[in-house]
Amino acid sequence: MVFSYNQKQYEEIFWLRQGPAEWPLDVRSIGLRCQDVLYERKQGADFYFIFWTLAGSGWLDAPERHRLDPGDLFIIPQGLPHRYGVEQGRPYWLGAWFTIYGPEMESIMSSLGINRLIIKQTGLPPPAFFYRLLPALQFPGIEGNIERAQIALRLLYEISWSLKKGVCSTGSSRFQALTEWARNRLDRTMNVEALAREAGLSRFHFCREFQRASGMLPSAFIKEIKMEKAQQLLAQGRTRIQDIAEACGFSDKAHFCRYFKAHFGISPGVFRKKRMV
């Protein structure tokens, strides 16, 4: 089936990998097609399901019902019972998705803060999904497996970054000034205690209120803005890694490189090379 979307022609695609994962995080399936039947997983699944609505409308029960309109993203974690289908009265529901599995899947999704049910209007451009992940279906064997896993991981980073930036910038006016203050002083000591002092709260009350307002722990926020700044500086291609480490509040280059690789799965040098390609 061929359909139009945003003045482009796309062919309906469904790709499913057979067998167990071969990498810590692997792509299990990729799809781009109209959803015209009811899907149900009463026991949940042993993979994560990442889905964008491109056109039309659908619904998701997980377990409460949610309507899904163009631009909506949902992520269903492993083990969560769910079902989904076309919104009543709508002729179709066009979606793009991929699923992931693997022995390190849960720890990676947890580190990115997206290891839970997420339903949100993200504003992520669907073409980034089309043009980066779908062509990788053409690569055979190990080369294809690696390419798909790397692209999927980048998409997960982008989703995490987009969601957390939105939460921290608009989730609570009470902490908006605080988050900007933190972003502007990463080259100095930045920890939960410093944030609590700036907010004028005890550490306990600050952590509780910040998580309630933003949906994330203060420690996770600090880690995210450090890695966000590191990404930006590395992508510029001019700043030395030692200087980037200092600008992000790390005592030395080795500590920064270990921290960066633990967060993204690749070294700062490799990250920079891939962005420069």
C-alpha positions, 0 to 999 in steps of 0.5 A: 500500500502506498499513501501520502503524508505531508506531501510525500509518498510512502510505502507501507512497511512492516519488518520483524526480526526473528530470534533473540537479541544479539546486542545489549539493545536491539531492534525487534520490529519497525513499522509504518502503516495504517492501523485498521484493526484492534491489537491487544496484549493482555499480558503485556510484552517482553519488549518496549513499544515506541509509536508516533501518530502521524495522521488520523486518530487512535486510542490506547488502553493502558489500562486507562483510555487515551486518545492519540492524535497526530504528533502524539508519542506513546511508549509502552514498557515491557510487561504492561497490558494494553490494547489499541485501535482506530478512534471510532468515526475515524477512517484510519490511523497512520502510525510509525513505530519500532520495538526494542529488546535485549538484556540491557534494554531495561537499564538503558530505558531507565537511565534515559528516564523513559522506562514507564508509560509515556503518552505525550505530544512531543513535536518530534519530526516524523521524517527523522524516524523515516529517513534514519531508521527505515533505510537501515532495513536494507543492510544485511547481517551484522552490519544491519543489526548494528546500524539499526541498534545505533539509530534506535538508540539515538532516537531514544536519546532524542525522545528522552532529551525532548521530554525532559527539556519540556518538563523542566522548562514548562512543567513548573513555573516554581522551578523554571528559574532554578533550572535555568540557574543550574544550566548556567553554572555547570562549570561549578559544583552542581549537586542536589544540595546546591539546588535545594539551597538555591530553592530555599528548601531542605534536601528532603522537601526539595527532592519531593517537590521537584519530582512532583513538579517535573516528573524526575529526580533532581539527580537525574536532572543534573545528569541530563543537563550535563550530558545535554551541554556535553552533546552541544559542545561536542557537536560544534566540533571545535572545543577540546574534550578536556575543556568540555569536561570542565565546562560540564563540571567534571574534575578531569577528562577521564571522569567525564569520558567514563560518565559520558560513555555510561550514559550514551553507550559511546565515548565522547570522541566517537559521538563527535565523529558520528555527528560530524559525518 
